[in-house]
Amino acid sequence: MEHIAPHLRHGPFSTGPLLRNMTPFINEHIRQEPVYRLDQARVVFANHALLQHDFPQLADEALEALNPALTDMEPERKRAAIEQMIEDWLWAHTAFISCEQALRGQVNTPIPVREETVRGHRPYFYGRALIYSVSHNMQFLEEPVAGPPRQQGLLDVKGVGVRPGNVPTWDTHSDGLMRLAEAFREVIFQELIDKILCHHGINCRTVPCYGVIDPGFDMILKNHFHLPAGLLIRRAHRRPIYKWAVKDPDSPEVPIEKEVELTLRRYGITSTGWDTILSFDQEDGNLVVKYGENTLAYSPQSQDWIIELTGFQGERLELEGINLQFTREVNEGAPQIIDFGGFWHRETFENPLVSLVACRPVRLGEIIKPGEPKFVTPDPEVRPPLDVWGKTGEVFGFDQSAAWQGFHNDNQELLCLNLARRFRDRELTGRQVREYLDRYIQTAVDRFSSAPI
C-alpha cells in the first residue's frame, strides 16, 4: 500500500476528515426526519478526549468561558465536572429514536419518549443510523447544553430505528436497532483494530466512536428473549458509492482491503463472518452455491467458471469473504475502516480467503488458499490470549447467565452481554463498564505491543 497520508498513523485516533456540516452529503439523497427524545436514556460512557478534539466548543477553555465556576475548582473536581458537561452535551444531541420505531412494538418493548423532537438526516443507504447536525438541532432543543449558541459538527448514531414508512421486523437487518452489548463489542474491535494497524505501521485507521448510550428499552429477539438496546455514537463519515453495491474488480480498494485483512489475521482478527461465507456443495450431481444463508442459482456456463476458479472437487468447500467496509477516502490514499460488528477473533484459519467484487458469479475475486505464501494464520506471539479471547464460556468472572438462551457465545459477546445487563440493572456504573472494556482490550494489546512487526 502506498503511504500517502502518514498523519493517519499518529496520535491516539485518526485526525480526520472531520465533517462539520451536511454540505459533503448534498448530492446523496439525504432525507430529514423527526425523531423523539428518549425519556429514560443514559450515557454509558463517552470518549471525552476525542469529543474535545473534534468539537472545539467542548474544549476546557470554551467550557470555562461559559461556566466561570469551573475556574476555581480543584483539578479533580473540575475534570469530573467537565466530563459530565461533555456527556450531557452528547446525550442532548443523540438520545433520540425514530418516530416509526417508537410507534411499533413487535421487535422492542415500549419506548418511553418525550414530546421534544429534532431532525435527523438519513442517507438513502442507511438502515438503522442517522446523522445529526449540531448547529441544525440547536434550534429544536428544549434544554440549553454546554457550549456557545452557534456550534458546528456532525454525529453519526447507530441503532436509532427504521426510516419513515418502514415497519421494524425480525427479518435480517430489518429491526432498526442494535443491542447495547453489540455497541460495546464494536468499541472493543474498533479500538483494538486501530491499535493493531498502528503497531503494524499500515496507513489505515478506524473511524472512532464517541460513546455509547443506553436508550432505556429492550430489544425482543425472535425467540422472545429480551436484551437491552443500545445507541453507538460515531464520528460522521461518508461511505463509498458503488454502482453494483460492491467494489469493481479493478478498484484500488481491492489490494488495500486484502492487505488490511491479511494483517489483521496475523493478530487473530478477521472481518469474515457467517454472512460472507461462500459455500459450494454437490447434491444429486448439481452444484449448490450459497452466499451466507442464501442459495443462489447459476447457468451451466457460470457453474463451470465457479468450479474452475475455486477448484471445487465435489466435497463441501467454504470460502471466507473479506467484509471490510471503508469510508470514501479509501480511494484517496487515506483508508479508514467503519462498522465493526462483523469482526471476530479466531484461533486459526483453515478455509480459503476470497475478495468479494462486482460483476462476478458469487462475487468471486482473488482466492488465497491455505498453503499459498500469501495465506496468513495467527502468530502466537501477537494473537490475543486464548484463555481470555477464545470460547471458554467465562471471562472476568462473567458467564452465560446474560447470554442468548441456548446459544454459545464467544468471550467478547459474553463480556458485553453481561456488562449491558448489569449497567441496565444499575449494578455497574458507566465508568466501571468502560474499565472492563479497557481491561479486555489491554489483554490483547499486551501481547503485541512489545513484539517485532
Summary of the structure (lengths in Angstrom):
residues: 453
radius of gyration: 22.7
end to end distance: 16.1
largest distance: 81.0
contacts: 1432
relative contact order: 0.13
helix: 34%
strand: 22%
